[in-house]
Amino acid sequence: MQRLVYIFLVFCVLFSCTPDGRRAPDVSGISVNVPVVRLEDEMMACKSEADVRAFLARHPGFRQSFLGADSVGTDALVGQVYQLVTNAAIRNLYNETRAAFGDFADVKADFADAFRHVKYYYPDFKIPKIQTTISGLGTLSKGQDLLVTDSLIVVSLDFYIGPKASFVPDVPAYVQRRYRKEFIVPSVVLLLSQRYNRTPPADQSLLTEMVYYGKAFEFARDVQPDLPDSLATVIFSGEQLRETEANREVVWAHFVKEKLLYETSHFKKIKYIGERPYTAEIGAKCPGAIGRWLGWEIVKKYRREHPDVSLPELMADARIQRIFEESRYKGK
């Protein structure tokens, strides 16, 4: 009896329970340094084109990777940035950004927590440098809101002020909902998962894409264990997830009836993988990108069938057909 109590106590130390009952590892002993550079302050302080040129020279990664200096040309880019920083409407948007994000401490803390979990699963993970900026809602960055590479993360904060901003991203409402502060880290985590997510390059089936997204969502949940699924998955609201989970048999029956799993036509696949207000082929209450959700269902079922498979092993496993078959998923 004492031995059982001891084992239970050790288990409680090593793992904590999340709100949905999953086990979360104890990462409190993992130290991370999250360097954040607030480029928007430095950029908006430029008073001349010479100041802008010097600013861009100090930040070559930002200049090349986020602003695309190679394709635009440095001289043209200097003019574009100077035009932005001297625009009164952009100045107002910058002030709203400062009010919404303050010293960025809460977002930085969320990054630190996610990075601790990534390092728990991938000890060799190197923390990228984080730079924040404003881009005139993509005017400078060709519409790009985030950049995630092995060494650099750039966040265009003016995208994420929220619905009360003077200007909001020109995107459909079902995309607009995720342009809020709390979605920054989850969005970065999903992009970060790409470096670990393996699939067979020659297999162009819908099933392969579904499971790819399923593994990405599973990565996001494991490295952000305290988040609700509606934040971790980014694209699905809580109501959509509840409605879909209650009708999973209907979703599965549609995929089986239409023989979709091994479909390779891009035109057909995009109906189930691409973001849309809803999946008309199934019903008006079925969210868009339903194939991503179904892929996650398959991956979750596979992990329940194989509890010994670690997150790194799952992400590195490119045997999509095997994952599907051994999940024994039947829409229930």
Secondary structure, DSSP 8 states (H G I E B T S, - for coil): -HHHHHHHHHHHHHEEE-TTS-EEE--TT------EEEHHHHHHT--SHHHHHHHHHH-HHIIIIIT-HHHH-HHHHHHHHHHHHT-HHHHHHHHHHHHHHTT-HHHHHHHHHHHHHHHHH-TT----EEEEE--TTTTTTTT--EEE-SSEEEEEGGGGS-TTSSS--SS-HHHHTT-SGGGHHHHHHHHHGGGT----TT---HHHHHHHHHHHHHHHHHHSTTS-HHHHSSSS-HHHHHHHHHTHHHHHHHHHHTT-TT---HHHHHHHHS--S--TTT-TTS-SSHHHHHHHHHHHHHHHH-TT--HHHHHH---HHHHHHHHT----
